[in-house]
Amino acid sequence: MTSGVDDDDRFDWRGGGAAAAALLAALILLGMVFLVALTNDARERALANERRAYDVALLVRSVDASISRSEAALGRFVLDERVDLSGNIYYSQWRLAEHQLAELRRLLGRNADQRRRTQYLDNLFRKRGEELAAAARAAAAKQGQVGPTLFYVASQSPTGPELSRTLDTIAKAERQALRARIQQSEVYSAEADRLSDYLSWLGLLVGAGAIFLGLIAVQAVRQNAASRREAEGEAYRAESLEMAVEARTQELRAANEALRAEAEEREAAEAQLRQVQKMEAVGQLTGGIAHDFNNMLAVVVGGIDLARRRLNGPRREIMTHLNNAMEGATRAAALTRRLLSFARSEPLLPDSVDPAELVTGMSDLLDRTIGERIQVEVDAVPGTWPIYVDSHQLENAIVNLAVNARDAMEGVGRMQVSTRNVTLAAGEIGDVQAGDYVRISVSDTGCGMAPEVIERAFEPFFTTKPVGKGTGLGLSQIFGFAHQSGGEVGIESVVGKGTTVSIYLPRSAAPAVTTAAMGMMQDQDDVRVTGARILVVEDDPRVRASTIGALEDLEYRPVACASGAEALQLFRTDLFDLVISDVIMPEMTGPEMIRKLKAEHDHFAVLFVTGYVGEGESDDLAGYELLRKPFTVSALASAVAAALSRTPSEPRPLAAAAAQG
């Protein structure tokens, strides 16, 4: 009896132990299944991150390729100006790049560092778009060389390389993250395999206990088999994904090589295109200059040679030949002035001007220039805003337009010169900025201009006049003067009805200088100081000799030297009332010499003489008189008188002594 009870108790203990063991095994099995699920989920996330990293890398390359193709298409567009071909390619590729950037922002939105990079990339992209848009607008408007010039300026901008570097930085960051995610995926795969092995052993243990817990053991075995099948399927999918990633990597590498080859080919083509354009422009420019200068030199050489042959002949015949030579030299100087103005190297001497008063004052000049058979009307509206320009350059521009109008009307017709206040929006006329402008228009009733002629009107040496009737620099000079003054030029023309050329100049806040004030200034320029001591600094011996001779004829007392160093030595032993200096000289320029002299001696006047003033040098000439080469004796006399009138009020000791003697 007792033994039976002990057996029952022993049997219960064994059954309870088996049940506890089975329960513990089941709990362990559930725990391991849960761990396997977590591991698989982590692996799935790692694989998803891998796929996203590959998508980001591919998208970065696509953005770079789209931008490159857009810029290449723009390069062709600014040359051929065909919106239907290269223009559409440029716009479509740029829009494609915008969509790709939006997708890139979506993919990188969860990463704070990458999100900052994409924000910076967006700013660079918008800035690069604005730089390229200026060239595109010029090409779309068919403004000739403006489009290639703006495209060249945009190509030199650091925005493009910075944009590529930012894309490379984003791709590099994703590649680093990709390596970390691949390692993480491998760790999770190994952990899943290890847990699968544990599950297999646990399944065997549960199978051995199935004698005591049949249904529980069978269920555990089934669950174990299902887990194994799932693990094997995940392993197979992981292997397939790895093979797909490897294939995708090969595709990306091939695409990268293709893009690099295309970029090198494009760079070589652009370099060749720039060289061809440079040689074409140089050929056209030198050909036009040589043609006009040879014509003018033929007049000068022929006139001087005939005058030399007839020195013993009638004075009237000699003066005729000399006058012809002087006219040819004057035309050559005017052509040089136009070339400098077209190149924007001619320094302006701006002042606040009343355009209505200036145009009204030119009425007699225009009547004499145009002739009696053309009716000239001046419509200068009172109250026109003042403008800040070089009045002489503006007068030359109006005279050039009037001469063009006369030629277009073949000497018979009606011409109107008018001034108006206008307010323009940005880009309304050419590349003009928004603001208040004064429009000075010259209208004629001539033959008009065809659209293809208007497109080329501002090109240098382009002219529709017969050979010998024009240089083709008139409108180019006006275009350069207007842009140098912050304005723009517009042309309106109808074939057979006439043409209107308008110069738009920005409004000035300073009050205009009146004609009376200019007259007072002219009276001051007529001051003469007979016997004044003048130091002439000129490195060219022929120019120096002719200047000395002219000053002696004007009853001045000139002293000559060939360099700035000699001038400094002369000032240490002598004093002068006026220094006439060339601007460009070897070793020491004229402005550098004057700064050194002013540091030691302040009571002398300065007159600069120059044939060319480069960029940035005109600032050194501010506050001094300027005489441009070539010049006549009359022009030299006026410039010397004007320079002496600027001298400080203190007495000049040498000039005073000369006057007493």
PyMOL commands that set and color helices and strands:
alter all, ss='L'
color gray80, all
select helices_A, chain A and resi 2-80+83-107+112-140+146-155+159-211+214-309+315-342+355-361+363-370+391-408+451-455+474-484+515-525+541-553+564-573+590-600+618-621+633-645+653-660
alter helices_A, ss='H'
color red, helices_A
select strands_A, chain A and resi 351-353+374-380+387-389+413-424+435-443+488-494+498-506+533-537+557-561+578-582+605-610+625-628
alter strands_A, ss='S'
color yellow, strands_A
deselect
rebuild
show_as cartoon
